[in-house]
Structure formats: C-alpha cells, structure tokens
C-alpha cells in the first residue's frame, strides 16, 4: 500500500473513532443545548469547542482504560 492510501486509511479510522466517541464526548462535556433561534457569539463557540476538544481527549483515555482492563 502506498503512503497516500495509508494516510487516507488513517484519516478515515480517526474520523470513525471520533464519530463513535462523539455521544460520550458530548455527554462528558456537559454543555447545554441552545434555545431555538438563539445563536452563540464567537467567544462562546470558541469556549464550547475548547470544552469539547478536552472532553474528547478524556473520552479516549476513558475508553482505552476500559478496554485494557477487560
């Protein structure tokens, strides 16, 4: 397999992992949903993205720990 195919497979694998972990990530992040018709400011979006990013890191750690202990 060439390098571009390997890189493409790696991106697809990481994307699939992200999607699989997204429900748990959002649950751990604990962010409230917005009201209908209410939009967040740029600063609020950045803060929410930061929270989700760090929740995703913790989700990956949690899942790896759970899998290793089985």
C-alpha positions as CSV (number, residue, x, y, z in Angstrom):
1,X,0.0,0.0,0.0
2,X,1.4,3.4,-0.9
3,X,1.8,6.3,1.5
4,X,-1.3,8.3,0.3
5,X,-3.5,5.2,0.7
6,X,-2.1,4.6,4.2
7,X,-2.7,8.2,5.2
8,X,-6.2,8.1,3.8
9,X,-7.0,5.0,5.8
10,X,-5.6,6.6,8.9
11,X,-7.7,9.7,8.5
12,X,-10.8,7.5,7.9
13,X,-10.0,5.4,11.0
14,X,-9.6,8.5,13.2
15,X,-12.8,10.1,11.8
16,X,-14.7,6.9,12.5
17,X,-13.3,6.9,16.1
18,X,-14.3,10.5,16.6
19,X,-17.9,9.8,15.4
20,X,-18.1,6.6,17.6
21,X,-17.0,8.6,20.6
22,X,-19.0,11.7,20.0
23,X,-22.1,10.9,22.0
24,X,-20.0,10.1,25.1
25,X,-17.8,13.1,24.5
26,X,-20.8,15.5,24.4
27,X,-22.2,13.8,27.5
28,X,-18.9,14.3,29.4
29,X,-18.6,17.9,28.2
30,X,-22.0,18.7,29.8
31,X,-22.7,21.6,27.5
32,X,-26.4,22.8,27.4
33,X,-28.1,22.9,24.0
34,X,-29.0,26.2,22.7
35,X,-32.5,27.6,22.6
36,X,-34.3,27.6,19.3
37,X,-33.3,30.7,17.3
38,X,-30.5,31.6,19.8
39,X,-27.1,31.9,18.4
40,X,-23.8,31.8,20.2
41,X,-21.2,34.5,19.9
42,X,-17.8,33.7,18.5
43,X,-16.3,33.7,22.0
44,X,-19.0,31.3,23.2
45,X,-18.4,29.0,20.3
46,X,-14.6,29.0,21.0
47,X,-15.3,28.2,24.6
48,X,-17.6,25.3,23.7
49,X,-15.1,24.0,21.1
50,X,-12.4,24.0,23.8
51,X,-14.6,22.1,26.2
52,X,-15.5,19.5,23.5
53,X,-11.9,19.1,22.5
54,X,-10.8,18.4,26.0
55,X,-13.8,16.2,26.7
56,X,-12.8,14.1,23.6
57,X,-9.3,13.7,25.0
58,X,-10.7,12.4,28.3
59,X,-13.2,10.2,26.5
60,X,-10.4,8.5,24.5
61,X,-8.4,7.9,27.8
62,X,-11.5,6.5,29.5
63,X,-12.3,4.1,26.6
64,X,-8.7,2.9,26.4
65,X,-8.6,2.3,30.1
66,X,-11.9,0.3,30.0
67,X,-10.7,-1.8,27.1
68,X,-7.3,-2.6,28.6
69,X,-8.9,-3.7,31.9
70,X,-11.2,-6.2,30.2
